[in-house]
Amino acid sequence: MRSSGRVPDMPERPFAHKPTLVGSLVTLRPITAEDADTIDMILREDPEVAVLTGSVHTSTEQLEGMPIERLRDIYGRWATADDRLVLAVVDAATGQMVGEVVLNEWDEDNLSCSYRTLIGAQGRGRGLGTEATGLVVHHALTTMGLHRVSLEVYDFNPRARHVYEKVGFRHEGTGRDALLFDGGWIDVHYMAILAQDLPA
């Protein structure tokens, strides 16, 4: 059995703390119920988000949204949840929210969690997603005391995979034919970053 050394002290209920993380390109701030309106707009106006997250099975399919009142209720609960951390990604250049980053599926016994992100068209292509991912992952593996953060990315999203690799995620395996899209099968890639992978 391989050991990487002493297990760090982990704060009690680390996901209950909702930090604000500031970078040069983005600020990550705690999500609010009102942010559901922005997320709803991103999902309605940017069909690429639904495709790349595997939420639809054809390139012409429309994502079925939920009533905005229900979405606000969900985000309101996430704002105070102690089993996940949801932060709004705010573009420092414009002050506008362009997406979200999420740490969820917390495995308390194994000091690990999952990561996902959603960045709308206005936030893409300028390094915002890379910085947002780096900020929240560094927070998870240092301040929160986690050991491992994992994610899944579909094969037809090399742009996202490149972002994750830049931050330090490593490819750990492939789930073959995990998504049926436009009549063909798409693989999913499993990636993770460990605390020891962070730059010294």
Backbone hydrogen bonds, N-H to C=O, Kabsch-Sander energy under -0.5 kcal/mol:
donor,donor_aa,acceptor,acceptor_aa,energy
16,A,13,R,-1.9
17,H,14,P,-0.7
21,L,19,P,-0.5
21,L,28,L,-2.5
23,G,21,L,-0.5
23,G,26,V,-2.8
27,T,90,V,-2.0
28,L,21,L,-3.4
29,R,27,T,-0.6
29,R,88,A,-1.8
31,I,86,V,-1.8
35,D,32,T,-0.9
36,A,33,A,-1.5
37,D,34,E,-1.4
39,I,35,D,-2.2
40,D,36,A,-2.7
41,M,37,D,-2.0
42,I,38,T,-2.6
43,L,39,I,-2.5
44,R,40,D,-2.0
45,E,41,M,-2.7
46,D,42,I,-1.7
49,V,46,D,-1.6
50,A,46,D,-0.6
51,V,47,P,-1.6
52,L,48,E,-2.8
53,T,49,V,-1.6
54,G,51,V,-1.5
55,S,50,A,-2.3
56,V,50,A,-0.9
61,E,58,T,-0.8
65,G,63,L,-0.8
70,R,67,P,-0.6
71,L,67,P,-2.1
72,R,68,I,-2.6
73,D,69,E,-1.8
74,I,70,R,-2.2
75,Y,71,L,-2.5
76,G,72,R,-2.4
77,R,73,D,-1.9
78,W,74,I,-2.4
79,A,75,Y,-1.7
80,T,77,R,-1.0
81,A,77,R,-0.6
81,A,78,W,-0.5
85,L,103,L,-2.6
87,L,85,L,-0.5
87,L,101,V,-2.5
88,A,29,R,-3.0
89,V,99,G,-2.7
90,V,27,T,-2.6
90,V,88,A,-0.7
91,D,89,V,-0.5
91,D,96,Q,-3.0
92,A,25,L,-2.9
94,T,91,D,-0.5
95,G,91,D,-3.2
98,V,89,V,-3.1
99,G,89,V,-0.9
100,E,118,L,-2.4
101,V,87,L,-2.3
102,V,116,R,-2.8
103,L,85,L,-2.5
104,N,102,V,-0.5
104,N,114,S,-2.0
106,W,83,D,-0.7
107,D,112,S,-3.2
108,E,106,W,-0.7
110,N,107,D,-0.6
111,L,107,D,-0.5
111,L,108,E,-0.9
112,S,107,D,-1.7
113,C,148,R,-1.5
114,S,104,N,-3.6
115,Y,150,S,-2.2
116,R,102,V,-2.1
118,L,100,E,-2.4
120,G,98,V,-3.2
123,G,120,G,-1.8
124,R,121,A,-1.2
131,E,127,G,-2.3
132,A,128,L,-2.7
133,T,129,G,-2.4
134,G,130,T,-2.4
135,L,131,E,-2.7
136,V,132,A,-2.2
137,V,133,T,-2.4
138,H,134,G,-2.2
139,H,135,L,-2.0
140,A,136,V,-2.1
141,L,137,V,-2.3
142,T,138,H,-1.1
144,M,139,H,-2.5
146,L,140,A,-2.4
147,H,111,L,-3.5
148,R,111,L,-1.7
149,V,193,I,-2.3
150,S,113,C,-2.2
151,L,191,M,-2.5
153,V,189,H,-2.1
155,D,187,D,-2.6
157,N,154,Y,-1.8
161,R,157,N,-1.8
162,H,158,P,-2.4
163,V,159,R,-1.8
164,Y,160,A,-2.5
165,E,161,R,-2.4
166,K,162,H,-2.2
167,V,163,V,-1.6
168,G,164,Y,-1.2
169,F,164,Y,-2.6
170,R,192,A,-3.0
172,E,190,Y,-3.4
173,G,190,Y,-1.2
175,G,188,V,-3.5
176,R,174,T,-0.8
178,A,175,G,-0.7
178,A,186,I,-1.3
179,L,186,I,-1.9
181,F,179,L,-0.7
181,F,184,G,-3.3
182,D,57,H,-2.7
184,G,181,F,-2.1
186,I,179,L,-3.0
188,V,175,G,-2.4
189,H,153,V,-3.2
190,Y,173,G,-2.8
191,M,151,L,-2.3
191,M,189,H,-0.5
192,A,170,R,-1.9
193,I,149,V,-2.5
195,A,147,H,-2.1
197,D,194,L,-1.9
198,L,195,A,-1.3
